[in-house]
Amino acid sequence: MAEKKRFLLRIDQRDYDALEKWADDELRSVNAQIELIIKKALKDSGRLKKNK
């Protein structure tokens, strides 16, 4: 598994609350939900390198 990079994310309270609800609905942590959203956006935009 690749090493994970830590960083601080400032987010509007209203956006965080919606994200937290979404994560709860899908039985994920907020962190896992953010990772899922980012990975999907990267994949959809063609910005991830293909695995060999």
MDAnalysis code that builds the backbone (N, CA, C; Angstrom):
import MDAnalysis as mda
import numpy as np

u = mda.Universe.empty(156, n_residues=52, atom_resindex=np.repeat(np.arange(52), 3), trajectory=True)
u.add_TopologyAttr("name", ["N", "CA", "C"] * 52)
u.add_TopologyAttr("resid", np.arange(1, 53))
u.add_TopologyAttr("resname", ["MET", "ALA", "GLU", "LYS", "LYS", "ARG", "PHE", "LEU", "LEU", "ARG", "ILE", "ASP", "GLN", "ARG", "ASP", "TYR", "ASP", "ALA", "LEU", "GLU", "LYS", "TRP", "ALA", "ASP", "ASP", "GLU", "LEU", "ARG", "SER", "VAL", "ASN", "ALA", "GLN", "ILE", "GLU", "LEU", "ILE", "ILE", "LYS", "LYS", "ALA", "LEU", "LYS", "ASP", "SER", "GLY", "ARG", "LEU", "LYS", "LYS", "ASN", "LYS"])
u.atoms.positions = np.array([
    [0.839, -1.178, 0.000],
    [0.000, 0.000, 0.000],
    [0.886, 1.243, 0.000],
    [0.502, 2.231, -0.763],
    [1.280, 3.462, -0.855],
    [1.211, 4.241, 0.455],
    [2.287, 4.964, 0.730],
    [2.321, 5.808, 1.919],
    [1.309, 6.942, 1.743],
    [0.638, 7.307, 2.816],
    [-0.373, 8.359, 2.748],
    [0.220, 9.682, 3.209],
    [-0.105, 10.723, 2.497],
    [0.346, 12.078, 2.793],
    [-0.690, 12.753, 3.676],
    [-0.235, 13.416, 4.713],
    [-1.139, 14.161, 5.593],
    [-1.126, 15.629, 5.206],
    [-2.296, 16.247, 5.275],
    [-2.385, 17.686, 5.040],
    [-3.630, 18.237, 5.722],
    [-3.602, 19.518, 5.979],
    [-4.717, 20.189, 6.632],
    [-5.703, 20.663, 5.574],
    [-6.970, 20.415, 5.798],
    [-8.012, 20.855, 4.877],
    [-8.981, 21.748, 5.634],
    [-9.109, 22.963, 5.167],
    [-10.102, 23.861, 5.751],
    [-11.347, 23.777, 4.864],
    [-12.483, 23.577, 5.508],
    [-13.721, 23.396, 4.756],
    [-14.844, 24.114, 5.491],
    [-15.734, 24.680, 4.734],
    [-16.892, 25.371, 5.269],
    [-17.708, 24.406, 6.143],
    [-18.242, 24.873, 7.258],
    [-18.996, 24.012, 8.171],
    [-20.194, 23.367, 7.481],
    [-20.893, 24.130, 6.655],
    [-22.063, 23.585, 5.949],
    [-21.652, 22.444, 5.019],
    [-20.534, 22.624, 4.306],
    [-20.038, 21.580, 3.413],
    [-19.596, 20.355, 4.211],
    [-18.942, 20.588, 5.342],
    [-18.497, 19.469, 6.184],
    [-19.692, 18.674, 6.694],
    [-20.719, 19.379, 7.127],
    [-21.916, 18.691, 7.642],
    [-22.544, 17.805, 6.569],
    [-22.629, 18.318, 5.331],
    [-23.189, 17.526, 4.234],
    [-22.289, 16.330, 3.929],
    [-20.988, 16.546, 3.952],
    [-20.033, 15.476, 3.704],
    [-20.106, 14.409, 4.797],
    [-20.235, 14.849, 6.036],
    [-20.350, 13.919, 7.164],
    [-21.617, 13.076, 7.043],
    [-22.722, 13.692, 6.652],
    [-23.978, 12.953, 6.470],
    [-23.833, 11.927, 5.347],
    [-23.221, 12.335, 4.245],
    [-22.987, 11.441, 3.107],
    [-22.135, 10.259, 3.544],
    [-21.065, 10.535, 4.264],
    [-20.182, 9.467, 4.749],
    [-20.943, 8.521, 5.680],
    [-21.720, 9.075, 6.588],
    [-22.510, 8.245, 7.509],
    [-23.488, 7.356, 6.743],
    [-24.125, 7.913, 5.717],
    [-25.079, 7.143, 4.918],
    [-24.419, 5.947, 4.238],
    [-23.127, 6.079, 3.904],
    [-22.402, 5.018, 3.216],
    [-21.458, 4.248, 4.148],
    [-21.649, 4.443, 5.454],
    [-20.884, 3.740, 6.494],
    [-19.371, 3.924, 6.326],
    [-18.966, 5.163, 6.057],
    [-17.543, 5.510, 5.929],
    [-17.223, 6.637, 6.889],
    [-15.934, 6.804, 7.147],
    [-15.482, 7.983, 7.872],
    [-15.476, 9.157, 6.891],
    [-15.428, 10.356, 7.415],
    [-15.346, 11.532, 6.548],
    [-14.059, 11.467, 5.735],
    [-12.968, 11.056, 6.350],
    [-11.696, 10.947, 5.640],
    [-11.795, 9.966, 4.466],
    [-12.375, 8.806, 4.704],
    [-12.534, 7.807, 3.639],
    [-13.442, 8.336, 2.534],
    [-14.466, 9.093, 2.903],
    [-15.374, 9.654, 1.904],
    [-14.643, 10.677, 1.028],
    [-13.822, 11.511, 1.641],
    [-13.046, 12.491, 0.883],
    [-12.094, 11.786, -0.075],
    [-11.413, 10.737, 0.404],
    [-10.508, 9.974, -0.460],
    [-11.266, 9.374, -1.650],
    [-12.431, 8.815, -1.398],
    [-13.244, 8.217, -2.457],
    [-13.629, 9.260, -3.516],
    [-14.060, 10.418, -3.057],
    [-14.463, 11.491, -3.970],
    [-13.277, 11.962, -4.810],
    [-12.132, 12.140, -4.180],
    [-10.934, 12.589, -4.900],
    [-10.497, 11.555, -5.921],
    [-10.453, 10.280, -5.523],
    [-10.035, 9.222, -6.458],
    [-10.977, 9.136, -7.654],
    [-12.290, 9.251, -7.411],
    [-13.256, 9.203, -8.513],
    [-13.059, 10.393, -9.452],
    [-12.857, 11.574, -8.896],
    [-12.647, 12.765, -9.725],
    [-11.372, 12.636, -10.549],
    [-10.298, 12.117, -9.954],
    [-9.044, 11.921, -10.678],
    [-9.213, 10.903, -11.805],
    [-9.922, 9.823, -11.514],
    [-10.157, 8.794, -12.528],
    [-11.016, 9.339, -13.666],
    [-12.097, 10.017, -13.315],
    [-13.016, 10.548, -14.321],
    [-12.352, 11.586, -15.224],
    [-11.372, 12.306, -14.687],
    [-10.696, 13.338, -15.474],
    [-9.489, 12.802, -16.232],
    [-9.197, 11.496, -16.053],
    [-8.065, 10.886, -16.746],
    [-6.717, 11.290, -16.188],
    [-6.668, 11.700, -14.945],
    [-5.425, 12.180, -14.348],
    [-4.664, 11.117, -13.554],
    [-5.227, 9.936, -13.414],
    [-4.501, 8.848, -12.740],
    [-3.726, 8.043, -13.749],
    [-2.508, 7.663, -13.368],
    [-1.710, 6.799, -14.246],
    [-2.304, 5.410, -14.237],
    [-2.289, 4.748, -15.369],
    [-2.809, 3.387, -15.475],
    [-1.856, 2.419, -14.752],
    [-2.424, 1.455, -14.043],
    [-1.612, 0.411, -13.396],
    [-1.176, -0.604, -14.440],
    [0.070, -1.036, -14.330],
    [0.588, -2.029, -15.294],
    [0.367, -3.423, -14.796],
])
